[in-house]
Structure formats: structure tokens, C-alpha cells
Amino acid sequence: VQLVESGGGLVQPGGSQRLSCAASGFRFSAYYMAWFRQAPGKEREGVAAVCNGGPATYYAASVKGRFTASQDKDRNTLSLQMNSLKPEDTAMYYCAAGYPASTIMSVIQNLRTIRSRDFDFWGQGTQVTVS
């Protein structure tokens, strides 16, 4: 199993960045895919989640309206389009895959969040710095 993120870098406040995650080694369409981020000294935070090529079912309140997560089942890729970036968006961004999707969907519906512990596979992360 491999998740490889790309697209991070330095961007000015108000700018845009697009992250990609290439997945291999598992049945991509059966897993819930998500983006998490972690800033220095802070806990890992769920950013967005999407399943089976549909629209994202979860966005953190801090990114709603600015970030868009999408999944391309044909190419086994997960993307995160980030617009109107703010310095507080600076973090390491991770791609993650979780199974079964029903558990993650239930957490989203009942707790309005996504939890790191529900995701089985993780990428190495890509740094986004807004400055």
C-alpha cells in the first residue's frame, strides 16, 4: 500500500495550492479517503473526507468554502484544492485511507468529524507554508 502526496510548497496569503495523493496497492474505491493536517505543536486535524468518487462529505469548519476535496477513481488519486489560503493553514498535510467506509461515515454523521484512528494507511505528508 502506498499513498504519495505532492503539491506542497510556499504560497502567499490569499493564494491557492493544489495537493494530490497517488494511491496504490488497495481497492481505492472501497476506502474513505481523507486529508489531515498537523501544524507544529498542534494535534492532527481532519481537513476533508470523500468516498467513492462522490462529493466530499466532510470539511473542517476552518476550511469550509475555501478547500475542495475530490477523488478520481479512474486514476486512483485524491486531490485538495486550497484557495484563499491563510497563514493558519500552514501545516504538514497528509493523505489517508480508511476502511470500512461505513464506520467513517457514521462518525461523520454522528460526531461531525473524522478521526485519525479510523484511517489505516497514511502518506508521508507534504508541507504547505503560507507566508
N, C-alpha and C positions, 0 to 999 in steps of 0.2 A: 504494500500500500504506500502510495506516495501522494503528498499534497505539496505543491510548489508554488509559492506566492511570488509575484513580481509586480513592478509598477510603483514601488515606493520611492521617496526622494524628498527633496526640499522644495517647498512651494510657499508662495507669499500668501498672507491672509487675503481671503476673498477669492482665491484661485481655485482651480479644480485639479483633481488627480483621479486616475482610474487604476484600481488594483485588479489583478487577475490571479486566479488559482487554478492550476492544472492538476487534475486528479487522475490517478491510475491505480489499478490493482484491486478495485472493488466495484460493485454494481452501483454506479453513481446515481442512477435514477431512484434507487430504493432508500437512499440515505437523506437525512435532513442535512443541508449544508448551511454553514453559518460563518460570519465574520465576528471575531472578537478583537479587542484591543487592550493593551496594557501600557500605561504610562509609568515612568519611574516613580516608585514609592506608592503606587496605587494598585488596587485589586484589578484583576482581569474583568473586563466589561463586555457583555454581549452587545454587538452593534446591530446585526441584521441576520435574519434567517429565511431560507427559502427551500422549498421541497418540490421535487418532481417537475421542474421547469415552470412552475406557476409563479404568480406574483409573490413578492416577499410577504411573509405572514407575521414578521416581527421586525420592528425598528426600535432602537433605544430612543427615548424621548429627546435626548440631546442631539440626535442626528435626523430625526423625522423631518421630511420636507427638504432636506439637503442631500441626503445619501440615497442611492438606489442600488439594491442588490438584484442580480439576475443570474440565471443558471441556463447554460446551453447544454442540453442533454446530448446533442449530437457530437459536440466537441469535448464533452466532459470538463467543462470549465465553469467556474464561478467568478463573477465579477462584482466589483463595488465601485460605482461611480460616485465620487465625492465632490460636491460643489459647495461654494460659499464657505470654504474652509476657514477655521478659526485656530488660533494658537492652542486652544484647549483640545483640539483634535490630534495634537502631536502625541504619537504613541507607536508601539510596535503592533502591527496588525497581523492577525493570524486567521488562517482559513481552517475550518474544522468540519468533520463529517460525523454524524451521529445516527445510531440505529438502536431500537426500532423508531421509525419516524413517528409512530403513534404516541410514544412516551413524550417526545419533544413537543409534539403538537398539543398534547394535554397540558404540559407545563405552560406553554404559551397561552392557551385558552384560560387556564385557571389561575396562574400566577403572573401572567403578563410579563414574562421574562424568559430568557434562555440561560441555562446553567452549564458551566464548563464540564461538570461531572457527567453530563448526559452525552458528551461527544467523545467518540472513540479514537479518532485519528486527527492529527494536527500537523500543520505545516511548520516550517522553521521560522516563519514570520518575515515581514518586510517593514522597514522603518519609514514612517511618514513624519516629517517635521514641517510644521507651519510656522514660518518666521519671516 
